[in-house]
Amino acid sequence: MRLLSYVNSAAVVAGVGAGAHLLAQFVLLPHVSVLFIAAVVASAVLWGLGPSLFAAVLSVAAGSYFFYSPIYSFRVANPQDLVDLAVFVVVAALTSRLAARARARALEARRRQATIGGLYAFSERLAGSATAAELNASILEHLAPVIGRPIHLLLPEGDGLVPAASLDGAGPLPGEVLAAAGRVMAGDRAAVEGWRVDPLPTAQRIVGVVAAAQPADADAAAPPDPDYARALLGQAAIALERMRLGREIADARVKAQGEALREALINSVSHDLQTPLAAILGSATALETLGEAGDPRARRELATTIREEAERLGSYIGNVLDLTRIRSGQIAPRLELVELSDIIDAALRRKERGLAAHVVHVDVPADLPMLRLDLFLMEHAVANVLDNAAKYSPAGSEVSVVASVQDGEVALDIADSGPGIRPGDRERVFEAFVRGGAQEGGAAAGSGLGLAICRAFVEANGGAATVLDTGPGRGTTVRIRLPVPARADANGGPAGDD
């Protein structure tokens, strides 16, 4: 490649000489050396300083041999021609140096631009890698053209290194390469014939090792840019460390959430399970003590207490099981066309005993559109809101259930006459084991599961559940918004959701 540059310079000088000789047949050329400056500058711009100086020497030789008397001789008889050639040599040398420097700067700028572009594309690819496998593949695809292929990525696992990904590699890595990678991981230098082994360093530690096979013929490929390779390795190391830290943070968050859920569950179970169990145990003991000769009325009351507390216990256990389904992602709604009034009636029957001490007002228009819902999930969701309304409202107060069509959706408002929920708690009450504080600041009873289950079941049906702002002391209104299916779907078209 270097020799070809000199050959090209000679060809340019020959071309300029031929052109000057042809031009001299028609016009007088007193300073033919000026024409050869073009060959020198062209050589400097295209091939660098060495070829341009070679072009200057050839230009002096061609000018003295073909254009200065005596012709066809390297001897120059006229002193003025000697001065002309001397000036040409000085100008050619300066021009060659300046043009070569400008060329070097242009090449360096082009190289830097390519480096920056490559680093940007690499960082963009790394940022778009969602999984560890995608990240490893992205790293190898960008490193292979720079440091060689086949290429392998080795990451720490336990007390050693394991191959995490390979590109163009078939079969296991040679033992000496694995041994060298282990030494590089420990911070030492290691060389293996035919392989390049590089660390992936961050500011804190080495996060992995890259091993790439090198071509047998060193001249077969251009040598890699060491700065570019180092920058790519550094970016790859940062991306791997970021992925590792992201996994650790996610694991820590899951662990913290699990601990919080376990603590909340234990605290809730200690009260909500022990209370009905104590009542059941006490009533059963008293019933056993009364025997067959006991007062029938007292026996009935004790039996009623056992049944009511058992239902309360069963309801709580059902909520815990529902929460477990939600947490494990096992909610799979079976959608079908249903009447909202059927869901409300079923929920009212389910909570009939709890609502017996309240005045229940139901307003459901007969012309409400059919909805595509999971009947079981929506019945549980509405029943949980009704249970909350009965629990937080004083005896004799009103609990209202009102349905309407708003903005293309069906809105179901369930309102109680209790103390209401503080504005800051209206979103938090939909979290598991969170009990909303009353407007007056009093402690709220209950397990804190009802509204969390309600929102999960409603959202599984494509709806939304919120607490409306009704003002201080005006109770709590929970609004459930449900989508109205398309006309073809509502008329019995293909469901597509089951």
Summary of the structure (lengths in Angstrom):
residues: 498
radius of gyration: 43.3
end to end distance: 69.0
largest distance: 152.4
contacts: 1509
relative contact order: 0.05
helix: 56%
strand: 14%
